Amino acid sequence: MAEMQEYWRWTEYDWHSPEIEWRRGKRIAAGIDVGSVSSQALVLVDGQIFAFSNLRTGSNSPDSAHKAINGALKDTGMELSNIKYTVGTGYGRVNVPFANRAITEIACHARGANFMAGPKIRTVLDMGGQDCKAIHCDERGKVSNFLMNDKCAAGTGRGMEVMADLLSIPIKDIGDLSYQVDQEPQPVSSTCVVFAKSERVSLLLGRIGVEDQFFITGGIAKNPGVVKRLEKELGIQAVKSKYDSQIAGALGAALFADTLLQKGA
Amino acid sequence: MIANYGYKDGSGEFFISIDTDKCDSCADCVPACPAKVLEMATDEYDPLSEKTVATVREEERKKIKYTCAPCKPASGRGVLPCMAACAPGAIAHSW
């Protein structure tokens, strides 16, 4: 029997810098973002990105946190005990057993976006596995206003996975495939994920207000169909970054950990 | 910052907004609310600050339309007790 193809499955991976000599580093800080769908771990050495991983969240948050950090530390020679301070964030943030502190993902995404896309970013959209947040922040990445839509899961990462399976289309192709539809389809309450997302988000942003520089974090930022429709609806382009949008939360958490270390934590 | 707690659904927008810069940590709003919606906590959106501010309790955030309803009769609505108790005027309701 042919093996069933898992259309929803996206690529898990890890990365570490070949240049940074972590043993010479003074501050080793980590951020762990345990989301509803994916988990990331990121390690900073003296404020520089040293290693990270991006994995699927399992049914058990502490397990997922361990897997994520082990993935990031793979082949680096660094061990968990070398990390001086760890901040947990995301849906499962209270279940990161080795974290020194838990910080809400809203604060972490704003801080991460500030690092990834620069201090001019004022509006951050975190489009994640099961909810969507519109965040307004200042030039230091500090949150000044936010709104969250966590009542409706239409158009979230999880919804996108379900849709990929239903349509038997690999998840990475869903966004591009949506271009084949010339006209926007009739509203189908909120059950059509690809289109529902952009509609939802523009409603959220209507309350927050969008300023010139806006940036999208979270897994949905990798779906060009959603991003293009949002840009069209808002009339402005999202700022692009060389970093993976999915690591923003873990990066922000690690940046907070690094700041807390500098403050003598 | 302005922290918006609540949601928007088919029947309207239901948000309690707390201006954490205006909030002076006095906690007078906490006993003023007959439904015990508010509590004091460190500002979870500004992790580097130690200040405690009024927040809407987590379990109330998805049902405040109903929890706040007794204070919002269709006619003869006065000043809401939470807003009346807040001297710096940090609390606002969207509906």
Chai-1 contact restraints between the chains, C-beta under 6 A:
chainA,res_idxA,chainB,res_idxB,connection_type,confidence,min_distance_angstrom,max_distance_angstrom,comment,restraint_id
A,I103,B,P47,contact,1.0,0.0,6.0,A-B,restraint_1
A,T104,B,E44,contact,1.0,0.0,6.0,A-B,restraint_2
A,I106,B,Y45,contact,1.0,0.0,6.0,A-B,restraint_3
A,A107,B,Y45,contact,1.0,0.0,6.0,A-B,restraint_4
A,A107,B,P47,contact,1.0,0.0,6.0,A-B,restraint_5
A,V143,B,M1,contact,1.0,0.0,6.0,A-B,restraint_6
A,V143,B,Y45,contact,1.0,0.0,6.0,A-B,restraint_7
A,S144,B,M1,contact,1.0,0.0,6.0,A-B,restraint_8
A,N145,B,M1,contact,1.0,0.0,6.0,A-B,restraint_9
A,N145,B,I2,contact,1.0,0.0,6.0,A-B,restraint_10
A,L147,B,N4,contact,1.0,0.0,6.0,A-B,restraint_11
A,K151,B,Y7,contact,1.0,0.0,6.0,A-B,restraint_12
A,F256,B,P47,contact,1.0,0.0,6.0,A-B,restraint_13
